[in-house]
Amino acid sequence: MIEKTFPLIQSDKELENEFKQFLKGREIFKFVKDTIENSQARPQLDWLGANTSAS
């Protein structure tokens, strides 16, 4: 998914600038990669009973 998402961000200079402004110097690629990996891991953790949110 990162292979498709990152080039889309790079191809739209306005969007890329918004990411740069939001991330304040952090790498866009790493941010998107980590976000995608973390969002895919959460359902697996919830399924395993690792959901730590208070009810």
C-alpha positions in Angstrom: 0.0 0.0 0.0 2.9 2.4 0.7 4.1 1.8 -2.8 0.9 3.4 -4.1 0.3 6.0 -1.4 3.7 7.7 -1.3 3.9 8.4 -5.1 0.4 10.0 -5.0 1.6 12.4 -2.3 4.7 13.2 -4.2 2.8 13.9 -7.4 0.6 16.5 -5.8 2.8 19.3 -4.7 0.1 21.0 -2.7 -0.6 17.8 -0.8 3.1 17.2 -0.3 3.6 20.7 1.1 0.7 20.1 3.5 2.4 16.9 4.7 5.7 18.7 5.1 4.0 21.4 7.1 2.1 18.9 9.3 5.2 16.7 9.9 7.6 19.6 10.6 10.7 18.1 9.2 9.9 14.4 9.7 10.1 12.1 6.7 6.8 11.7 4.7 7.7 8.2 3.6 8.4 7.0 7.2 5.2 8.7 8.5 3.0 7.1 5.9 4.7 3.7 6.2 4.4 3.7 10.0 0.8 4.9 9.8 -0.2 2.1 7.4 1.6 -0.6 9.3 0.1 0.5 12.6 -3.4 0.7 11.2 -3.1 -2.8 9.8 -1.7 -4.2 13.1 -4.5 -2.8 15.3 -7.3 -5.1 14.2 -5.0 -8.1 14.7 -4.2 -6.9 18.2 -7.9 -6.3 19.0 -8.7 -9.8 17.8 -6.1 -11.2 20.1 -7.7 -9.4 23.1 -5.0 -6.7 23.3 -7.4 -3.8 23.1 -6.4 -1.7 26.1 -9.0 1.0 25.8 -11.1 1.6 28.8 -14.9 0.9 28.5 
